[in-house]
Amino acid sequence: MKMIIAIIRTEKCKLVKENLANSGFYALTEMSVRGRGKQKGITIGEIQYDMLPKDMLMIVCKEEDVKTIKEIISSSAKTGQIGDGKIFVIDVEDAMTIRTGEQE
């Protein structure tokens, strides 16, 4: 299993979730986060915004679904501007459903 963590623009989150669901990927966790990337925030006039609001989606999936999910996220979240976000893929060694005790 793999976990995909996507940090995306808040205004793109709804579209990303809809496109994932339309492709059969319903299960995810969403969190509002703040952070900065290589651009170190943004400056508007004399005001520096160091930490920008983003949404983080976490999806655990089969290894064979990673490419499809990454493509859905990137095509749905992309604006072509700095700050579109990042997608990370990490290994999941073990998972258990609390209600049933089922190991995955």
N, C-alpha and C positions, 0 to 999 in steps of 0.2 A: 504494500500500500504506500501511497504518497500523500503528502499534504501540500496543497498549493496555498500560498499566502499571497494575496494581491493587495497592494496599497494603491488606491485609485482616487481620483477626484470625486468629491462628494456628489456633485451634480451628475456623475455618470453611473452611480451605484444602481439606481433603479433599472436602467437599461441593461446593465451587465447581468443583474439578477433575473430579469425577464428573459434575456437571451439564453442564459444557462438553463432556466426552467423549461423553455421551449425546446431545448435539446435533451431534456431528460435528467438534468443535473439539478435536483431540488435541494438537496441537503447542503447547508452551509452555515457558517457562523459569521455574523456581521458586527463590527465594532467601529465606533467613531474614535479616531486617533488624531494626534497632532505630531508633526515632525517636519524635517527638512531634508533635502537631498543635496546634490552637488551645488545647486544654485544658492544654497545658504539662505533660503527665504526669499522675500521680494522687498523691493523698495518702491514706495509710491510717494512721490514728492520728497518730503523730508522724513517720512515715517518708514521705519524698517520693521517688517513683519518677519520675525525669526522662525517661528513655529507655525506651520500652516495646517488647517484642518483637512483631513483625508478620511476615507473609509477603508477599513481593512476587512477583506473577506478571507475566510479560511475554509478550505474544502478538502476533505479526505476522500481519495478516490483510488480506483485500480490503476496500476501503472500504465495500462494500455489506453486510459482515458486522459492522461496528462496533456498530450499534444492538443487534443480537441478542446479541452477546457482552457488551456493557455491561449489558443487561437480565438475562442469566443470572448474571453476577457480582453485580450489586446485589441481586437477589432471593435469591440463595444466601447472601450474606455479611451481609445486614442483620439486626441484632438490635434496632435502634431506640434503641440507647444510644450515648453519646459514645464515639468510638474505633472505629467500624465501618470506617473507612478512606476511601480516595479512589481514583478512577479517572481516569487521564490518557490522552489520545489525542494521539499525535504523528505527523507525517508521516515516512515512510521513503522516502528518495530512491532508494536502490539496495540490492540484496541479491544475494549470490552464494553458490551452493552450493559449498563447498570441494572436495568429492569430484569433482564433475563439471565445475565451472567455469561451470555454468549461471547466467546473469544473470536476475534476476526484475524 
